[in-house]
């Protein structure tokens, strides 16, 4: 595994488990699957869902997927999962039995209409989510500043927050972040008392890294993006799969 330019590789997972219980919080895009040109054209390895279930069983259920995607969208790619799932950046959190641990309201209709209209006007992709709405500008990177300015202004006008990622900016309810998902889940029986580890590749994962560090664990940044809160790094999605033994 190639080293990160700033952070060392993490100790093997098996070594961590020899020292005590570990709770894993895993981002999806750019961490478990490769980034694609759009959210609906990702390629998901056939073995991924089964591998995650086996890993969760190995950890006594202390594994959660924490993603900006909606949980419904995640199910489309992974099928039914007996895992803790935190979608919409932590705005919607489900237990393995699908009991809701947190569920935000949908965005106001005027907000989703404004996002859809902006996307249509500039040739961007608008991703409508159950608890948020995202503007993807990977096909028009020259519109990054204009897209961010529009989204931030719209969020401020409606008392919402924004989450920026790789060629995407999303409007969400305040407090819907990945660190909040970690804080919520670490109190659940499978996670309580375990050392929390968050693995992610994007800016939105920094909140998860910071929460795990505060709780006695650490974050693992994926890829070359500099991280302010992770302790370790892995170079690629392939290296994440290898580290997790998926």
DRENROGU-129552 format. One record per residue: residue number from 0; residue in three letters; y, x, z of N, C-alpha, C in turn. Coordinates in pm, whole numbers, plus 50000, padded with zeros to 5 digits. Layout:
     k     r     n_y     n_x     n_z    ca_y    ca_x    ca_z     c_y     c_x     c_z
   NUM   ALA       Y       X       Z       Y       X       Z       Y       X       Z
...
This chain:
     k     r     n_y     n_x     n_z    ca_y    ca_x    ca_z     c_y     c_x     c_z
     0   UNK   49881   50084   50000   50000   50000   50000   50125   50088   50000
     1   UNK   50213   50065   49904   50333   50147   49892   50427   50120   50009
     2   UNK   50490   50223   50061   50581   50204   50173   50712   50139   50132
     3   UNK   50771   50064   50222   50904   50008   50202   51005   50121   50218
     4   UNK   51116   50117   50143   51212   50226   50153   51279   50239   50290
     5   UNK   51274   50134   50370   51341   50138   50500   51249   50115   50619
     6   UNK   51142   50040   50598   51057   49998   50710   50913   50045   50689
     7   UNK   50843   50079   50797   50703   50123   50784   50609   50004   50762
     8   UNK   50488   50035   50720   50385   49932   50708   50339   49889   50847
     9   UNK   50297   49763   50864   50251   49717   50995   50115   49772   51030
    10   UNK   50082   49775   51159   49944   49810   51198   49847   49709   51137
    11   UNK   49723   49745   51115   49625   49649   51064   49614   49526   51154
    12   UNK   49594   49412   51094   49581   49289   51172   49466   49299   51272
    13   UNK   49357   49361   51231   49243   49375   51321   49282   49453   51446
    14   UNK   49367   49554   51430   49412   49632   51546   49496   49548   51641
    15   UNK   49582   49463   51584   49664   49376   51667   49578   49278   51745
    16   UNK   49474   49226   51679   49388   49128   51745   49303   49192   51855
    17   UNK   49279   49320   51844   49208   49389   51952   49292   49397   52080
    18   UNK   49425   49390   52062   49516   49399   52176   49546   49264   52240
    19   UNK   49517   49156   52169   49545   49024   52224   49560   48921   52113
    20   UNK   49592   48800   52149   49606   48690   52053   49731   48709   51967
    21   UNK   49720   48669   51841   49830   48679   51745   49851   48543   51681
    22   UNK   49978   48503   51667   50014   48381   51595   50087   48421   51468
    23   UNK   50042   48370   51355   50102   48405   51226   50184   48290   51171
    24   UNK   50305   48325   51123   50393   48231   51056   50419   48288   50917
    25   UNK   50375   48216   50813   50372   48270   50678   50461   48191   50584
    26   UNK   50555   48260   50521   50628   48203   50409   50532   48183   50293
    27   UNK   50574   48109   50192   50485   48078   50078   50527   48153   49952
    28   UNK   50636   48111   49888   50681   48174   49764   50727   48317   49789
    29   UNK   50675   48411   49710   50712   48550   49725   50637   48622   49836
    30   UNK   50555   48546   49909   50476   48603   50020   50327   48579   49997
    31   UNK   50289   48455   49976   50149   48421   49946   50125   48399   49798
    32   UNK   50229   48361   49725   50221   48347   49579   50340   48418   49517
    33   UNK   50324   48463   49393   50430   48534   49325   50544   48438   49288
    34   UNK   50667   48488   49293   50782   48412   49246   50765   48384   49097
    35   UNK   50800   48262   49055   50790   48224   48914   50927   48178   48864
    36   UNK   50933   48145   48737   51060   48105   48676   51110   47972   48729
    37   UNK   51023   47893   48787   51060   47766   48847   50961   47729   48955
    38   UNK   50999   47640   49049   50911   47607   49162   50782   47538   49124
    39   UNK   50775   47478   49005   50655   47404   48966   50563   47482   48874
    40   UNK   50594   47610   48847   50510   47687   48755   50447   47808   48823
    41   UNK   50440   47804   48955   50375   47913   49027   50224   47911   48999
    42   UNK   50161   48027   49013   50016   48038   48999   49958   48063   49137
    43   UNK   49875   47970   49183   49815   47980   49317   49670   48025   49303
    44   UNK   49633   48138   49362   49493   48183   49354   49398   48076   49408
    45   UNK   49286   48059   49340   49190   47955   49380   49141   47974   49523
    46   UNK   49132   48098   49566   49076   48127   49699   49178   48112   49811
    47   UNK   49305   48087   49777   49410   48095   49879   49393   47991   49988
    48   UNK   49376   47865   49952   49367   47760   50053   49250   47785   50148
    49   UNK   49133   47818   50092   49017   47846   50176   49037   47969   50263
    50   UNK   49101   48071   50207   49128   48191   50285   49221   48166   50402
    51   UNK   49322   48084   50380   49414   48049   50488   49344   47970   50597
    52   UNK   49255   47879   50558   49183   47801   50657   49092   47890   50741
    53   UNK   49025   47983   50676   48938   48075   50750   49019   48164   50844
    54   UNK   49136   48208   50798   49222   48290   50882   49271   48211   51003
    55   UNK   49308   48086   50981   49351   48001   51092   49240   47985   51195
    56   UNK   49118   47963   51145   49004   47950   51236   48985   48078   51317
    57   UNK   49001   48192   51251   48987   48322   51318   49090   48338   51429
    58   UNK   49209   48279   51408   49318   48289   51505   49318   48174   51605
    59   UNK   49217   48093   51604   49212   47978   51694   49316   47873   51663
    60   UNK   49354   47863   51536   49452   47763   51494   49596   47810   51499
    61   UNK   49618   47935   51538   49756   47986   51553   49808   48043   51423
    62   UNK   49812   47957   51320   49867   47995   51190   49947   47878   51136
    63   UNK   50066   47906   51085   50150   47802   51026   50210   47854   50896
    64   UNK   50218   47767   50796   50296   47795   50677   50437   47743   50701
    65   UNK   50536   47829   50679   50677   47794   50705   50752   47820   50576
    66   UNK   50791   47714   50507   50840   47726   50370   50962   47639   50346
    67   UNK   51039   47676   50245   51148   47590   50202   51100   47471   50122
    68   UNK   50978   47479   50070   50923   47365   49996   50899   47246   50089
    69   UNK   50896   47128   50030   50855   47013   50108   50706   47020   50133
    70   UNK   50661   46956   50237   50517   46957   50268   50439   46886   50159
    71   UNK   50493   46777   50105   50425   46708   49996   50406   46800   49877
    72   UNK   50509   46879   49845   50499   46972   49733   50395   47080   49761
    73   UNK   50391   47127   49885   50293   47228   49923   50151   47175   49903
    74   UNK   50130   47048   49941   49997   46987   49923   49958   46981   49775
    75   UNK   50055   46965   49687   50023   46958   49544   49958   47087   49496
    76   UNK   49995   47199   49557   49943   47328   49512   49823   47376   49594
    77   UNK   49814   47336   49719   49708   47386   49807   49607   47280   49847
    78   UNK   49635   47154   49816   49546   47048   49857   49559   47019   50006
    79   UNK   49470   46937   50061   49476   46908   50206   49443   47031   50288
    80   UNK   49521   47055   50390   49504   47173   50476   49500   47132   50622
    81   UNK   49407   47185   50697   49402   47161   50840   49480   47274   50910
    82   UNK   49610   47280   50879   49697   47385   50933   49826   47323   50984
    83   UNK   49898   47397   51068   50035   47359   51101   50122   47392   50980
    84   UNK   50206   47298   50940   50292   47314   50823   50435   47284   50860
    85   UNK   50524   47376   50825   50667   47355   50846   50734   47362   50709
    86   UNK   50774   47248   50657   50840   47242   50527   50990   47224   50541
    87   UNK   51059   47230   50427   51205   47210   50425   51275   47302   50524
    88   UNK   51233   47428   50528   51291   47530   50617   51281   47492   50764
    89   UNK   51176   47419   50799   51159   47379   50939   51213   47242   50972
    90   UNK   51268   47172   50872   51317   47036   50896   51206   46934   50910
    91   UNK   51086   46967   50862   50972   46876   50869   50851   46959   50913
    92   UNK   50796   46928   51029   50686   47007   51085   50572   46913   51120
    93   UNK   50453   46945   51069   50334   46864   51095   50226   46947   51163
    94   UNK   50153   46882   51254   50032   46941   51314   49917   46924   51215
    95   UNK   49805   46991   51237   49691   46978   51145   49642   46835   51127
    96   UNK   49659   46751   51228   49619   46610   51215   49728   46525   51150
    97   UNK   49833   46591   51098   49947   46531   51030   50041   46457   51124
    98   UNK   50025   46476   51254   50123   46422   51349   50255   46497   51330
    99   UNK   50364   46422   51322   50495   46483   51300   50549   46543   51429
   100   UNK   50576   46672   51427   50639   46738   51540   50790   46741   51525
   101   UNK   50838   46731   51400   50981   46720   51371   50994   46664   51230
   102   UNK   51091   46575   51212   51115   46521   51078   51261   46483   51064
   103   UNK   51333   46554   50978   51473   46526   50952   51486   46406   50858
   104   UNK   51606   46351   50853   51634   46242   50759   51653   46298   50618
   105   UNK   51633   46215   50516   51668   46259   50380   51818   46285   50370
   106   UNK   51858   46364   50272   52000   46385   50248   52066   46254   50205
   107   UNK   52195   46236   50235   52264   46116   50187   52259   46106   50035
   108   UNK   52249   45985   49985   52237   45965   49839   52354   46025   49762
   109   UNK   52480   46013   49810   52590   46076   49734   52573   46226   49718
   110   UNK   52509   46291   49816   52487   46436   49807   52384   46467   49700
   111   UNK   52271   46397   49701   52168   46424   49600   52220   46390   49460
   112   UNK   52302   46285   49448   52359   46251   49318   52453   46361   49269
   113   UNK   52533   46416   49361   52626   46522   49325   52551   46648   49282
   114   UNK   52444   46682   49353   52364   46799   49316   52299   46780   49180
   115   UNK   52242   46662   49157   52178   46633   49029   52280   46638   48916
   116   UNK   52399   46586   48939   52502   46586   48836   52550   46727   48803
   117   UNK   52566   46810   48905   52608   46948   48883   52501   47023   48803
   118   UNK   52374   47004   48841   52265   47071   48770   52261   47029   48623
   119   UNK   52277   46900   48597   52272   46850   48460   52388   46905   48377
   120   UNK   52504   46920   48439   52624   46966   48368   52614   47113   48328
   121   UNK   52543   47193   48408   52541   47338   48385   52403   47392   48345
   122   UNK   52309   47303   48318   52178   47349   48274   52097   47417   48383
   123   UNK   52115   47371   48508   52040   47426   48621   51924   47333   48655
   124   UNK   51836   47380   48739   51724   47297   48785   51758   47241   48922
   125   UNK   51758   47110   48935   51777   47045   49065   51641   47006   49118
   126   UNK   51608   47054   49238   51482   47022   49304   51510   46925   49417
   127   UNK   51468   46802   49399   51488   46698   49501   51375   46709   49604
   128   UNK   51411   46719   49731   51313   46732   49838   51328   46615   49935
   129   UNK   51224   46594   50016   51228   46484   50111   51338   46503   50215
   130   UNK   51370   46629   50247   51466   46656   50354   51574   46754   50311
   131   UNK   51593   46769   50181   51693   46861   50130   51704   46849   49980
   132   UNK   51786   46935   49922   51803   46938   49777   51847   47076   49735
   133   UNK   51784   47132   49631   51808   47271   49593   51855   47282   49449
   134   UNK   51947   47376   49427   51992   47412   49293   51935   47549   49258
   135   UNK   51853   47554   49153   51793   47679   49106   51871   47729   48985
   136   UNK   51916   47854   48990   51995   47908   48879   51931   48034   48820
   137   UNK   51800   48048   48832   51731   48165   48776   51754   48175   48626
   138   UNK   51763   48060   48557   51785   48061   48412   51932   48085   48377
   139   UNK   52023   48072   48474   52166   48094   48450   52224   48179   48563
   140   UNK   52179   48304   48578   52223   48386   48691   52373   48411   48694
   141   UNK   52438   48400   48577   52583   48421   48573   52660   48311   48646
   142   UNK   52591   48202   48680   52655   48090   48751   52632   48096   48902
   143   UNK   52586   48208   48953   52558   48218   49097   52679   48184   49181
   144   UNK   52792   48247   49157   52911   48224   49240   52957   48079   49233
   145   UNK   52960   48024   49111   53005   47886   49095   52910   47788   49162
   146   UNK   52780   47815   49152   52680   47727   49215   52692   47732   49367
   147   UNK   52705   47853   49421   52719   47866   49566   52847   47799   49615
   148   UNK   52956   47817   49543   53083   47757   49584   53072   47605   49585
   149   UNK   53010   47548   49482   52993   47403   49477   52906   47354   49592
   150   UNK   52792   47420   49615   52699   47376   49718   52761   47387   49858
   151   UNK   52829   47496   49884   52892   47515   50015   53000   47411   50038
   152   UNK   53081   47384   49937   53185   47281   49950   53127   47143   49974
   153   UNK   53019   47111   49903   52954   46982   49920   52894   46970   50060
   154   UNK   52832   47078   50108   52774   47077   50242   52882   47057   50348
   155   UNK   52992   47128   50336   53099   47115   50435   53156   46974   50437
   156   UNK   53164   46911   50322   53221   46776   50314   53131   46672   50378
   157   UNK   53001   46703   50391   52907   46604   50443   52839   46649   50573
   158   UNK   52889   46752   50636   52832   46797   50762   52692   46853   50750
   159   UNK   52664   46920   50638   52533   46977   50613   52541   47129   50618
   160   UNK   52427   47195   50604   52420   47341   50601   52359   47384   50469
   161   UNK   52377   47511   50433   52318   47565   50312   52221   47677   50347
   162   UNK   52119   47693   50263   52024   47802   50273   52016   47870   50138
   163   UNK   52052   47997   50133   52050   48071   50007   51923   48154   49998
   164   UNK   51865   48159   49879   51746   48240   49855   51757   48310   49722
   165   UNK   51644   48349   49665   51642   48419   49538   51670   48323   49424
   166   UNK   51792   48327   49372   51836   48241   49261   51829   48093   49297
   167   UNK   51853   48061   49424   51851   47921   49467   51943   47905   49589
   168   UNK   52008   47789   49597   52079   47753   49718   52045   47607   49748
   169   UNK   52019   47579   49874   51970   47447   49914   52058   47388   50022
   170   UNK   52077   47258   50017   52146   47185   50122   52043   47125   50216
   171   UNK   52064   47146   50347   51973   47096   50449   52056   47045   50567
   172   UNK   51991   46979   50660   52057   46938   50782   52077   47058   50874
   173   UNK   52185   47063   50950   52206   47175   51043   52088   47189   51139
   174   UNK   52051   47313   51166   51941   47340   51259   51805   47346   51193
   175   UNK   51798   47311   51063   51670   47320   50991   51654   47461   50938
   176   UNK   51600   47550   51021   51577   47686   50975   51442   47734   51026
   177   UNK   51396   47846   50971   51261   47893   51000   51248   47946   51142
   178   UNK   51358   47995   51200   51353   48035   51340   51331   47916   51431
   179   UNK   51393   47803   51397   51370   47682   51475   51227   47634   51466
   180   UNK   51165   47653   51349   51024   47615   51335   50936   47701   51425
   181   UNK   50965   47832   51431   50889   47921   51520   50907   47877   51665
   182   UNK   51031   47850   51704   51058   47809   51843   50982   47681   51879
   183   UNK   50975   47589   51785   50903   47464   51810   50753   47488   51820
   184   UNK   50697   47562   51725   50552   47578   51719   50498   47669   51829
   185   UNK   50576   47765   51875   50525   47859   51975   50494   47788   52107
   186   UNK   50547   47667   52124   50516   47590   52243   50392   47503   52229
   187   UNK   50336   47497   52108   50216   47416   52086   50092   47492   52133
   188   UNK   49989   47422   52179   49872   47488   52240   49810   47602   52160
   189   UNK   49792   47589   52026   49727   47702   51958   49810   47830   51957
   190   UNK   49943   47815   51968   50033   47928   51955   50077   47985   52090
   191   UNK   50078   47903   52192   50134   47944   52322   50062   48067   52376
   192   UNK   50140   48166   52417   50085   48288   52474   50044   48393   52374
   193   UNK   50051   48362   52244   50014   48460   52141   50138   48538   52096
   194   UNK   50118   48658   52045   50228   48737   51991   50263   48684   51852
   195   UNK   50387   48640   51831   50423   48580   51703   50460   48684   51598
   196   UNK   50410   48666   51477   50438   48754   51363   50477   48666   51245
   197   UNK   50593   48694   51188   50643   48617   51072   50642   48707   50951
   198   UNK   50587   48658   50839   50583   48734   50714   50660   48656   50608
   199   UNK   50759   48720   50546   50838   48653   50444   50915   48751   50358
   200   UNK   50965   48702   50246   51029   48791   50148   51177   48765   50127
   201   UNK   51231   48656   50182   51365   48614   50141   51462   48610   50258
   202   UNK   51588   48585   50225   51693   48580   50327   51664   48473   50431
   203   UNK   51610   48360   50388   51583   48251   50481   51477   48287   50584
   204   UNK   51399   48391   50557   51295   48434   50651   51351   48518   50765
   205   UNK   51474   48565   50753   51535   48645   50858   51539   48569   50991
   206   UNK   51564   48437   50985   51566   48356   51108   51428   48359   51175
   207   UNK   51322   48356   51094   51187   48363   51149   51157   48499   51209
   208   UNK   51201   48606   51140   51183   48741   51195   51250   48752   51331
   209   UNK   51376   48706   51338   51454   48718   51461   51392   48639   51575
   210   UNK   51342   48519   51545   51279   48436   51648   51155   48505   51703
   211   UNK   51074   48562   51614   50952   48630   51660   50985   48752   51744
   212   UNK   51088   48828   51704   51128   48945   51782   51174   48903   51921
   213   UNK   51249   48795   51927   51299   48745   52056   51184   48700   52146
   214   UNK   51075   48655   52085   50960   48603   52160   50853   48710   52184
   215   UNK   50886   48836   52156   50792   48945   52184   50707   48988   52067
   216   UNK   50732   48936   51950   50658   48974   51831   50745   49047   51732
   217   UNK   50721   49024   51603   50798   49096   51502   50788   49027   51367
   218   UNK   50872   49071   51275   50868   49023   51137   50821   49131   51042
   219   UNK   50761   49086   50930   50718   49175   50824   50787   49130   50696
   220   UNK   50875   49215   50642   50946   49182   50519   50861   49221   50398
   221   UNK   50859   49133   50299   50781   49157   50178   50874   49196   50063
   222   UNK   50842   49302   49993   50922   49344   49880   51030   49444   49917
   223   UNK   51123   49463   49826   51224   49568   49841   51355   49519   49903
   224   UNK   51370   49390   49925   51496   49340   49979   51518   49396   50119
   225   UNK   51636   49455   50146   51662   49505   50282   51656   49391   50384
   226   UNK   51603   49422   50501   51592   49323   50608   51664   49373   50732
   227   UNK   51736   49283   50797   51807   49319   50919   51728   49288   51044
   228   UNK   51620   49208   51033   51550   49162   51153   51402   49196   51156
   229   UNK   51344   49238   51041   51201   49271   51038   51177   49410   51097
   230   UNK   51057   49432   51150   51019   49563   51204   50936   49641   51104
   231   UNK   50857   49568   51022   50767   49633   50928   50787   49572   50789
   232   UNK   50716   49628   50690   50725   49573   50556   50593   49590   50482
   233   UNK   50574   49505   50382   50465   49516   50286   50529   49507   50148
   234   UNK   50474   49580   50051   50542   49595   49924   50532   49473   49833
   235   UNK   50425   49394   49844   50400   49291   49744   50314   49178   49801
   236   UNK   50305   49071   49723   50215   48960   49758   50071   49011   49770
   237   UNK   50032   49096   49679   49896   49153   49684   49872   49224   49816
   238   UNK   49972   49298   49864   49957   49370   49991   49950   49273   50109
   239   UNK   50021   49161   50100   50012   49059   50205   49870   49006   50212
   240   UNK   49812   48973   50097   49675   48923   50094   49578   49025   50153
   241   UNK   49599   49151   50121   49512   49256   50173   49526   49266   50325
   242   UNK   49649   49262   50376   49673   49275   50520   49612   49157   50596
   243   UNK   49619   49039   50535   49565   48918   50599   49414   48903   50575
   244   UNK   49357   48985   50487   49215   48975   50451   49182   48837   50396
   245   UNK   49265   48790   50303   49243   48658   50244   49138   48666   50132
